[in-house]
């Protein structure tokens, strides 16, 4: 079981035009085990998603700045620390990968998370329920991008091929294999166009028919 520690760092007061914009403090969370964080992503203004080395996912509540405060800088930091200690206890998702998580994407709807791992599985998670809802076994590789509708995912396989799969049932929608392995790729919001670059430096522009 992971135990997390919250540390507050008080920075010197800022000067200049940013003095009233940026806070003079920061906070850090450190797990007290060897399963250190591997990847992270923001799920909103007050939540961050963190994956650890054992394949688990956690939600960290970042907390809010008090609306009003008057007092010394030291009292301000103590007030923030006291507030965040009660909100920042990480919540573990039900279910986990069996290897390191290498990609973690949060969908635009703010409700869905998709991860890929060295266990060669793609997992779909429900953020609100804090649990995994689907495991896409037939598609080992790296999750690269989610469509705006959160119905499709762009994957880059371990062999360097591209796949577009359905997040509803894991079915294959489209696939592309170049002469050399694909090393980077991107798509538009609706996944009608995909651009990719292979290891030889050649660019590929792909169009998905409706």
C-alpha positions as CSV (number, residue, x, y, z in Angstrom):
1,X,0.0,0.0,0.0
2,X,1.3,3.4,-1.0
3,X,1.7,6.2,1.6
4,X,2.1,9.7,0.3
5,X,3.7,12.7,1.9
6,X,2.8,16.3,1.2
7,X,5.5,18.9,1.4
8,X,5.1,22.7,1.1
9,X,7.9,24.8,-0.4
10,X,7.8,28.5,0.4
11,X,9.5,30.6,-2.3
12,X,10.8,34.1,-1.9
13,X,8.1,36.7,-2.7
14,X,8.0,37.6,-6.3
15,X,8.6,41.0,-7.7
16,X,7.7,42.8,-10.9
17,X,4.5,42.4,-13.0
18,X,4.0,38.7,-11.9
19,X,4.0,39.6,-8.2
20,X,0.2,39.6,-8.0
21,X,-0.3,36.7,-10.5
22,X,1.9,33.8,-9.4
23,X,1.8,32.4,-5.8
24,X,5.0,32.3,-3.7
25,X,4.6,28.7,-2.7
26,X,4.4,25.2,-4.3
27,X,3.5,21.8,-3.1
28,X,4.8,18.3,-3.9
29,X,3.6,14.8,-3.3
30,X,6.0,11.9,-2.9
31,X,5.0,8.2,-2.5
32,X,6.9,6.4,0.3
33,X,7.5,3.2,-1.6
34,X,9.6,2.2,-4.6
35,X,6.7,2.4,-6.9
36,X,7.5,6.0,-8.0
37,X,5.3,8.0,-10.4
38,X,5.9,7.3,-14.1
39,X,3.5,9.5,-16.0
40,X,0.9,12.2,-15.0
41,X,-1.8,14.4,-16.5
42,X,-4.2,17.0,-15.4
43,X,-7.9,16.0,-15.3
44,X,-9.1,19.5,-14.4
45,X,-8.1,22.6,-12.4
46,X,-8.3,20.7,-9.1
47,X,-7.3,17.1,-10.0
48,X,-4.2,15.4,-11.4
49,X,-3.9,11.8,-12.5
50,X,-0.7,9.9,-11.6
51,X,0.4,6.4,-12.7
52,X,3.0,4.5,-10.5
53,X,5.6,1.9,-11.4
54,X,3.3,-1.0,-10.3
55,X,0.7,0.0,-12.9
56,X,-1.7,1.7,-10.5
57,X,-3.5,5.0,-11.1
58,X,-4.2,7.7,-8.5
59,X,-6.2,10.9,-8.4
60,X,-4.5,13.7,-6.5
61,X,-6.7,16.6,-5.3
62,X,-4.8,19.8,-5.8
63,X,-7.1,21.9,-3.7
64,X,-8.1,25.5,-3.9
65,X,-6.6,28.8,-2.7
66,X,-8.6,30.5,0.0
67,X,-10.8,33.3,-1.3
68,X,-9.6,35.7,1.3
69,X,-6.6,35.8,3.5
70,X,-4.8,38.3,5.6
71,X,-1.7,37.7,7.6
72,X,2.0,36.9,7.2
73,X,3.5,34.8,4.5
74,X,4.3,32.1,7.0
75,X,0.6,32.0,8.1
76,X,-0.5,31.8,4.5
77,X,1.7,28.8,3.8
78,X,0.5,27.0,7.0
79,X,-3.1,27.8,6.0
80,X,-2.6,26.4,2.5
81,X,-0.8,23.3,3.8
82,X,-3.6,22.6,6.4
83,X,-6.2,22.9,3.6
84,X,-4.4,20.7,1.1
85,X,-3.6,17.9,3.6
86,X,-7.3,17.3,3.9
87,X,-7.9,17.4,0.1
88,X,-4.7,15.9,-1.3
89,X,-5.0,12.3,-0.1
90,X,-4.6,10.3,-3.4
91,X,-7.5,8.0,-4.4
92,X,-6.5,4.7,-6.0
93,X,-8.4,3.5,-9.1
94,X,-10.0,0.1,-9.0
95,X,-7.9,-2.2,-11.3
96,X,-4.4,-1.7,-12.6
97,X,-1.9,-2.5,-15.3
98,X,0.6,-5.3,-14.9
99,X,3.5,-3.2,-16.1
100,X,4.7,0.4,-16.3
101,X,2.2,2.9,-17.7
102,X,3.9,4.6,-20.7
103,X,1.0,6.8,-21.9
104,X,-1.8,8.5,-20.0
105,X,-4.4,10.7,-21.8
106,X,-7.5,12.5,-20.5
107,X,-10.4,12.9,-22.9
108,X,-11.9,16.2,-23.6
109,X,-15.1,15.2,-21.8
110,X,-13.1,15.1,-18.5
111,X,-14.7,11.8,-17.7
112,X,-12.5,9.2,-19.5
113,X,-8.9,8.3,-19.2
114,X,-7.0,6.0,-21.6
115,X,-3.6,4.4,-20.7
116,X,-1.1,2.1,-22.4
117,X,1.5,0.1,-20.7
118,X,4.4,-2.3,-21.1
119,X,2.0,-5.1,-20.3
120,X,0.8,-4.5,-23.9
121,X,-2.7,-3.5,-23.0
122,X,-4.8,-0.4,-23.6
123,X,-7.1,0.4,-20.7
124,X,-10.1,2.7,-20.6
125,X,-10.9,4.2,-17.2
126,X,-13.9,6.1,-15.8
127,X,-12.6,9.1,-13.8
128,X,-15.8,9.7,-11.8
129,X,-16.1,6.1,-10.8
130,X,-12.3,5.7,-10.2
131,X,-12.2,2.3,-12.0
132,X,-11.3,0.7,-15.3
133,X,-14.2,0.0,-17.7
134,X,-12.5,-1.7,-20.6
135,X,-9.2,-3.5,-21.5
136,X,-8.2,-3.6,-25.2
137,X,-6.0,-6.6,-25.3
138,X,-5.6,-7.1,-29.1
139,X,-3.8,-3.7,-29.6
140,X,-0.4,-3.6,-27.8
141,X,1.5,-0.4,-28.3
142,X,1.3,3.3,-27.3
143,X,-1.8,5.4,-27.1
144,X,-1.1,8.6,-29.0
145,X,-4.3,10.6,-29.3
146,X,-8.1,10.5,-28.5
147,X,-10.7,11.8,-30.8
148,X,-12.8,14.8,-29.6
149,X,-15.8,12.5,-29.3
150,X,-13.8,10.1,-27.2
151,X,-15.0,7.2,-29.4
152,X,-11.7,6.6,-31.2
153,X,-8.1,6.2,-30.3
154,X,-5.0,6.5,-32.4
155,X,-2.4,3.9,-31.5
156,X,1.2,3.3,-32.5
157,X,2.1,-0.4,-32.2
158,X,5.3,-1.8,-30.9
159,X,6.3,-2.6,-34.5
160,X,5.7,1.0,-35.7
161,X,2.3,0.6,-37.4
162,X,-0.6,2.9,-36.9
163,X,-4.1,1.8,-35.8
164,X,-7.4,3.6,-35.1
165,X,-9.6,1.6,-32.8
166,X,-13.0,2.0,-31.2
167,X,-12.9,2.7,-27.5
168,X,-16.4,1.2,-27.2
169,X,-15.4,-2.4,-28.1
170,X,-11.8,-2.3,-29.2
171,X,-12.6,-3.1,-32.8
172,X,-10.2,-2.0,-35.5
173,X,-11.4,1.0,-37.6
174,X,-8.3,1.5,-39.8
175,X,-4.6,0.6,-39.9
176,X,-1.4,1.7,-41.8
177,X,2.0,0.1,-42.1
178,X,4.8,2.0,-43.8
179,X,8.1,0.7,-45.2
180,X,9.8,1.7,-42.0
181,X,8.4,2.0,-38.4
182,X,6.3,5.1,-37.6
183,X,8.0,7.1,-34.8
184,X,5.5,10.0,-34.4
185,X,1.9,10.8,-35.5
186,X,-1.0,13.1,-34.9
187,X,-4.6,13.4,-36.1
188,X,-7.3,16.1,-36.4
189,X,-10.1,16.2,-33.8
190,X,-12.4,13.9,-35.8
191,X,-9.6,11.5,-37.0
192,X,-10.3,12.2,-40.7
193,X,-6.7,13.1,-41.3
194,X,-3.6,11.6,-39.8
195,X,0.0,12.7,-40.3
196,X,2.9,10.4,-39.5
197,X,6.7,10.3,-39.8
198,X,8.6,7.1,-40.1
199,X,12.2,6.3,-39.0
200,X,13.5,7.1,-42.4
201,X,12.2,10.6,-42.3
202,X,9.4,10.1,-44.8
203,X,6.1,11.9,-44.0
204,X,2.8,10.1,-44.6
205,X,-0.6,11.9,-44.9
206,X,-3.6,9.6,-44.4
207,X,-7.3,10.2,-45.0
208,X,-9.9,8.1,-43.3
209,X,-13.1,7.8,-45.4
210,X,-16.4,8.4,-43.7
